[in-house]
Amino acid sequence: MGHRKLSSPRRGSAGLRPRKRSSEFLPTPRSWPSLTSETPTLMGFIGYKAGMTHIYMVNDKQRSETFGKEIFVPVTVIETPPIVPMALRVYTPKGNIIGEYWAQDLPKDLNLQGRMRHFKVDAEDNNKSIEKIKQNIEKAGYIRIVAGSITKNVKALGKKVPDVSEIQVGGGNINSQLDYVMSILGKTVEVDSVFKVGQLIDVIGVTKGKGFQGVVKRYSTVELPRWHKHRKGSRKAGTKGPSLGTPSYTPQPGQMGFHRRTSYNKRILKISSDPNEINPAGGFVNYGFVSGKYVVVKGSVQGSKKRPLFLRYPIRPFQIPAEAPQVTYIDIFSKQG
């Protein structure tokens, strides 16, 4: 061991620490973009990863060598059943809640018996809450809705209990946002009323879980040489560094996967309600057939099949063509192998 290097580059990104299991199966965004549009709109939606396929589209990227020609693009299909705004919450700019108001009548397809079967809204307290919100609306900083996804009719998921998340409202002023939320409260909202084809979105989700792993697989460290006096093993990280003082970033074994991650600037190439245009022969592997509305995004996204994903307006977008992309071919051949 006398000729071994005494130093090596740090393994792994410090920005991703701690590498622990996600506390939420459906992550809620920690930050939201600021929209300059005059019309209020929801800035997020809930979807479920179905699988991947490929398409051919006309390249609309300026200054590209293949501009105006057909190109091969791998895509991810995300099924997006409708959501129902169940309540509105008004916050101060510092994040303190001013009040919340719950919808009186909710669709039966939402099927809240499993998640909120003991929850009951008192009508008198609910009306007092909305009056308090209207009186203190000038103190409000932003408005969010509590939305639940209607997963009962999605056969591939096999789940009846909806996924619930908070979605912030952007655009317009605070009064127009309140009027907009009151108009959609208790009604179904489709994905094409939130996003449009060609725009960028951020996909927030949880990666595939791989359990407890060692440093070679977790951080791609170099395996130590194997020789007859190697009593402590070769798939080790070596010294852990100083035990006191600054924390050591030496790779250590632990949880790998099932981390909360955000995929930025995924472009929407197609939004449709016709599953026959996207379903491959035999269905998507480990998912089945898409039965409702879906979104096709460019590239891959994190997570396993059927994993809930949060689709959000881009927080750091780059410039893209304003027109919707022209898709010429969608592969629907079997993905079963």
Secondary structure, DSSP 4 states (H G I P E B T S, - for coil): -TTS-S--PPPS-GGG-S----S-SSPPPS-------SS-EE-EEEEEEEEEEEEEEE---TT-TTTTSEEEEEEEEEE---EEEEEEEEE-TTS-EEEEEE-S---GGG-THHHHTT----HHHHHHHHHHHHHTGGG--EEEEEEEE--TT-TTT---SPPEEEEEEESS-HHHHHHHHHHHTTS-B-GGGT--TT-EEEEEEEPPEEEEE-HHHHH-PPPPPP-TT-TT-SSS------SSSSPP-----EEEE--EEEEEEEEEEEEES-GGGTPPTT-BTTTB---S-EEEEES--SS-TT-EEEEE--SS-----SSPP-EEEE--S----
